[in-house]
Amino acid sequence: MTEQATHPASDHIDLADAKRRIKAIFIGSVGNLVEWYDFYAYTAFALYFAPAFFPGNDPVVQQLNVAVVFAATFLMRPLGGWFFGYLADHFGRRISLTLSVVFMCFGSLIIALTPTYATIGFAAPVILALARIIEGLSLGGEYGASATYLSEVADPKHRGFYSSFQYVTLIGGQLTAIIVLLLLQKVFLTPEELKAWGWRIPFAIGAMLAIVAAVMRRGLHETEAFEEAKKVVKPTGSITNLLRYPRELLLVVGLTAGGTAAFYTFTTYMQTFVKLSVGLTEDQTTLVIFGTLIFATILQPIYGAISDKIGRKPLLIFFGVAGTLATVPLLMTLKETKSPFIAFILICAAWLFVAGYTSINAVVKAELFPTNVRALGVGLPYAITVSIFGGTAPAIALYFKSIGHEDWFYFYLSGIICLSLIIYSTMRDTKHASAMHRHE
């Protein structure tokens, strides 16, 4: 009788706890979406604003300059990973998440207001690069703090599913940027207006959305794991303390390299690739990329839920094997097609294996580290690896294209994925050997 009488209260507590977790995940994810929208507005509108900052008549050279600035911002991500990771581990996840979105607001606002090369000369691309550096700092901190927060807020049985929403909203940020692009292209502005001044609109929108996200994040509750860790050990978030976990740090680097190169290839670079290499029109390019990103978004929680059932390691190995074997023939076939539909199918095929990494990489890294160094442990080595292999992917691809050997990039990407596959094959499955409960 007593056991039965406790069930309603227990159910009520579980329901209230579930609602609290879902609300926290929603707010954390919305902020993540806004951050990535601001960041991806740069690539979504690159075809329009490149001539404003980089004079010349060769579109490949202009896009290469845009890609170099894109890559340069990634050099600041390790600094952002360290700074915001320190804040998250020392003062709490909420403070770090709120401040990172404020940084993104400033970066977007600067781009929206920067005069063109015709007006201020060389200062224009310099200011553009400075704005992107600020955004790079922001994203360098956003990833580690967001991955840590979502992983700690989720209940243990569904951690893979809930943490997958980091990439749902990450890709959602790019989708939002494309929606804004479509509205401006098809409804509000002419192509001439977009190239003249309309490209500033998405950055102004991003700055305003970032302010809203910052206000929402101020109301987030701190994670129980962080509060419990403060009772066990004094918060430090220091690199010295982090270096006590060299194996975990190297694992983050190894498991990230191939995944981040593939991710930035099939998101950021694909828009340029299908336009310049496949030869689709601007409208076709936008629609194809939009459709493939919707497909990728749907895959994230599905794969995340699968990882809660079978573990994280099988999905990572699936990505590694398929990515190593299929990348070269897939990109070669994509380059030769002239059909938007075939291009859509081929990029979706790539996402079938890329999602094996993107859906669970955040939770895998979070499960490697104890609470007191988790945000820094996730964010710093990830940011360094993304700077080397992720942010440089579009620039490397365009460089190979500019010297007439575009296919070299296909083999480069396949090789990087293969290196990560070796790590996936030898690492422990973090679902079954998680450090989430450790507060040392």
Backbone hydrogen bonds, N-H to C=O, Kabsch-Sander energy under -0.5 kcal/mol:
donor,donor_aa,acceptor,acceptor_aa,energy
5,A,1,M,-2.2
6,T,2,T,-1.1
7,H,4,Q,-1.1
9,A,5,A,-0.5
10,S,6,T,-2.4
11,D,7,H,-3.2
12,H,8,P,-2.3
13,I,9,A,-2.4
14,D,10,S,-2.6
15,L,11,D,-2.6
16,A,12,H,-2.4
17,D,13,I,-2.6
18,A,14,D,-2.5
19,K,15,L,-2.4
20,R,16,A,-2.1
21,R,17,D,-2.4
22,I,18,A,-2.6
23,K,19,K,-2.4
24,A,20,R,-2.1
25,I,21,R,-2.6
26,F,22,I,-2.6
27,I,23,K,-2.5
28,G,24,A,-2.5
29,S,25,I,-2.4
30,V,26,F,-2.7
31,G,27,I,-2.1
32,N,28,G,-1.5
33,L,29,S,-2.5
34,V,30,V,-2.3
35,E,31,G,-2.2
36,W,32,N,-2.3
37,Y,33,L,-2.4
38,D,34,V,-2.4
39,F,35,E,-1.9
40,Y,36,W,-2.7
41,A,37,Y,-1.8
42,Y,38,D,-0.5
42,Y,39,F,-0.7
44,A,40,Y,-2.7
45,F,41,A,-1.9
46,A,43,T,-0.8
48,Y,45,F,-1.3
49,F,45,F,-2.2
50,A,46,A,-2.0
52,A,49,F,-0.8
53,F,49,F,-1.0
53,F,50,A,-0.8
54,F,50,A,-2.8
62,Q,58,D,-2.1
63,Q,59,P,-2.5
64,L,60,V,-2.0
65,N,61,V,-2.3
66,V,62,Q,-2.2
67,A,63,Q,-2.5
68,V,64,L,-2.3
69,V,65,N,-2.0
70,F,66,V,-2.3
71,A,67,A,-2.7
72,A,68,V,-2.5
73,T,69,V,-1.6
74,F,70,F,-0.6
74,F,71,A,-1.0
75,L,71,A,-0.6
75,L,72,A,-1.2
76,M,73,T,-1.2
77,R,74,F,-0.7
80,G,76,M,-2.3
81,G,77,R,-3.2
82,W,78,P,-2.4
83,F,79,L,-2.8
84,F,80,G,-2.5
85,G,81,G,-1.2
86,Y,82,W,-2.5
87,L,83,F,-2.0
88,A,84,F,-2.5
89,D,85,G,-2.4
90,H,86,Y,-2.3
91,F,87,L,-2.8
92,G,87,L,-1.2
96,S,92,G,-1.3
97,L,93,R,-2.4
98,T,94,R,-2.3
99,L,95,I,-2.4
100,S,96,S,-2.1
101,V,97,L,-1.3
102,V,98,T,-1.2
103,F,99,L,-1.9
104,M,100,S,-1.6
105,C,101,V,-1.6
106,F,102,V,-1.7
107,G,103,F,-2.1
108,S,104,M,-2.3
109,L,105,C,-2.1
110,I,106,F,-2.1
111,I,107,G,-1.7
112,A,108,S,-2.2
113,L,109,L,-1.3
114,T,110,I,-1.1
114,T,111,I,-0.5
117,Y,52,A,-3.4
119,T,116,T,-0.9
120,I,116,T,-2.3
121,G,117,Y,-2.1
123,A,120,I,-1.2
124,A,121,G,-2.0
126,V,122,F,-1.3
127,I,123,A,-2.6
128,L,124,A,-2.3
129,A,125,P,-2.3
130,L,126,V,-2.2
131,A,127,I,-2.5
132,R,128,L,-2.1
133,I,129,A,-1.9
134,I,130,L,-1.9
135,E,131,A,-1.9
136,G,132,R,-2.3
137,L,133,I,-2.3
138,S,134,I,-2.0
139,L,135,E,-2.6
140,G,136,G,-2.3
141,G,137,L,-1.4
142,E,138,S,-2.2
143,Y,139,L,-1.9
144,G,140,G,-0.6
145,A,141,G,-2.0
146,S,142,E,-2.8
147,A,143,Y,-2.9
148,T,144,G,-2.1
149,Y,145,A,-2.6
150,L,146,S,-2.7
151,S,147,A,-1.8
152,E,148,T,-2.3
153,V,149,Y,-2.3
154,A,150,L,-1.7
158,H,155,D,-1.5
159,R,156,P,-0.9
162,Y,158,H,-2.6
163,S,159,R,-2.3
164,S,160,G,-1.1
165,F,162,Y,-1.4
166,Q,163,S,-1.8
167,Y,164,S,-0.9
168,V,164,S,-1.5
169,T,165,F,-2.3
170,L,166,Q,-1.7
171,I,167,Y,-2.7
172,G,168,V,-2.0
173,G,169,T,-1.9
174,Q,170,L,-1.1
175,L,171,I,-2.5
176,T,172,G,-2.6
177,A,173,G,-1.8
178,I,174,Q,-2.0
179,I,175,L,-2.6
180,V,176,T,-2.3
181,L,177,A,-2.0
182,L,178,I,-2.9
183,L,179,I,-2.5
184,L,180,V,-2.3
185,Q,181,L,-2.7
186,K,182,L,-3.1
187,V,183,L,-2.1
188,F,183,L,-2.0
189,L,184,L,-2.2
194,L,190,T,-2.3
195,K,191,P,-2.1
196,A,192,E,-1.9
197,W,193,E,-2.7
198,G,193,E,-3.1
199,W,194,L,-1.6
200,R,197,W,-1.8
201,I,198,G,-1.4
204,A,200,R,-1.7
205,I,201,I,-2.5
206,G,202,P,-2.3
207,A,203,F,-1.9
208,M,204,A,-1.8
209,L,205,I,-2.5
210,A,206,G,-2.2
211,I,207,A,-1.4
212,V,208,M,-1.7
213,A,209,L,-2.5
214,A,210,A,-2.3
215,V,211,I,-1.9
216,M,212,V,-2.2
217,R,213,A,-2.5
218,R,214,A,-1.4
219,G,215,V,-0.6
219,G,216,M,-1.2
220,L,217,R,-1.6
227,E,223,T,-1.9
228,E,224,E,-2.8
229,A,225,A,-2.3
230,K,226,F,-1.8
231,K,227,E,-0.8
231,K,228,E,-0.7
232,V,228,E,-0.9
232,V,229,A,-0.6
233,V,229,A,-2.9
237,G,372,N,-0.7
242,L,238,S,-1.8
243,L,239,I,-2.2
244,R,241,N,-1.3
245,Y,242,L,-2.1
249,L,245,Y,-2.0
250,L,246,P,-2.3
251,L,247,R,-2.1
252,V,248,E,-2.1
253,V,249,L,-1.8
254,G,250,L,-2.7
255,L,251,L,-3.0
256,T,252,V,-1.3
257,A,253,V,-1.9
258,G,254,G,-0.6
260,T,256,T,-3.2
261,A,257,A,-1.8
262,A,258,G,-2.0
263,F,259,G,-2.6
264,Y,260,T,-2.4
265,T,261,A,-1.3
266,F,262,A,-2.4
267,T,263,F,-0.6
269,Y,264,Y,-2.7
270,M,265,T,-0.6
271,Q,267,T,-0.9
272,T,268,T,-0.6
273,F,269,Y,-2.8
274,V,270,M,-2.7
275,K,271,Q,-0.7
276,L,272,T,-3.0
277,S,273,F,-2.3
278,V,273,F,-1.9
280,L,274,V,-2.6
285,T,281,T,-2.8
286,T,282,E,-2.3
287,L,283,D,-2.2
288,V,284,Q,-2.6
289,I,285,T,-2.4
290,F,286,T,-2.3
291,G,287,L,-2.4
292,T,288,V,-2.3
293,L,289,I,-2.1
294,I,290,F,-1.8
295,F,291,G,-1.9
296,A,292,T,-2.4
297,T,293,L,-2.4
298,I,294,I,-2.1
299,L,295,F,-1.6
300,Q,296,A,-1.2
302,I,298,I,-0.9
303,Y,299,L,-2.8
304,G,300,Q,-2.6
305,A,301,P,-2.5
306,I,302,I,-2.0
307,S,303,Y,-2.1
308,D,304,G,-1.1
309,K,305,A,-0.7
309,K,306,I,-1.0
310,I,306,I,-2.8
311,G,307,S,-1.6
316,L,312,R,-1.8
317,I,313,K,-2.6
318,F,314,P,-2.1
319,F,315,L,-2.3
320,G,316,L,-2.5
321,V,317,I,-2.8
322,A,318,F,-2.4
323,G,319,F,-2.8
324,T,320,G,-1.9
325,L,321,V,-2.1
326,A,322,A,-2.8
327,T,323,G,-1.4
330,L,326,A,-2.2
331,L,327,T,-2.5
332,M,328,V,-2.3
333,T,329,P,-2.2
334,L,330,L,-2.3
335,K,331,L,-2.2
336,E,332,M,-1.3
337,T,333,T,-1.2
343,A,339,S,-2.3
344,F,340,P,-2.3
345,I,341,F,-2.4
346,L,342,I,-2.5
347,I,343,A,-2.2
348,C,344,F,-2.2
349,A,345,I,-2.1
350,A,346,L,-1.7
351,W,347,I,-1.9
352,L,348,C,-1.2
353,F,349,A,-0.6
353,F,350,A,-1.1
354,V,350,A,-2.4
355,A,351,W,-2.2
356,G,353,F,-1.1
357,Y,354,V,-1.7
358,T,354,V,-2.1
359,S,355,A,-1.9
360,I,357,Y,-0.9
361,N,357,Y,-1.8
364,V,360,I,-2.3
365,K,361,N,-1.9
366,A,362,A,-2.2
367,E,363,V,-2.3
368,L,365,K,-1.1
369,F,365,K,-0.6
369,F,366,A,-0.8
371,T,438,R,-2.6
373,V,370,P,-1.3
374,R,371,T,-1.0
377,G,373,V,-2.9
378,V,374,R,-2.6
379,G,375,A,-2.7
380,L,376,L,-2.3
382,Y,378,V,-0.8
383,A,379,G,-2.4
384,I,380,L,-2.2
385,T,381,P,-2.2
386,V,382,Y,-2.9
387,S,383,A,-2.1
388,I,384,I,-1.5
389,F,385,T,-3.0
390,G,385,T,-0.6
390,G,386,V,-1.4
391,G,386,V,-2.9
393,A,390,G,-1.2
396,I,392,T,-3.0
397,A,393,A,-2.6
398,L,394,P,-2.5
399,Y,395,A,-2.2
400,F,396,I,-2.5
401,K,397,A,-1.9
402,S,398,L,-2.4
403,I,399,Y,-1.4
404,G,401,K,-1.4
405,H,400,F,-3.1
408,W,405,H,-1.6
409,F,406,E,-1.4
410,Y,406,E,-0.6
411,F,407,D,-1.3
412,Y,408,W,-2.0
413,L,409,F,-2.7
414,S,410,Y,-2.1
415,G,411,F,-2.3
416,I,412,Y,-2.0
417,I,413,L,-2.1
418,C,414,S,-2.0
419,L,415,G,-1.9
420,S,416,I,-1.7
421,L,417,I,-2.0
422,I,418,C,-1.4
423,I,419,L,-1.1
424,Y,420,S,-2.6
425,S,421,L,-2.2
426,T,422,I,-0.9
426,T,423,I,-0.7
427,M,423,I,-1.8
430,T,428,R,-0.8
432,H,429,D,-1.1
433,A,429,D,-1.2
435,A,367,E,-2.5
438,R,435,A,-1.6
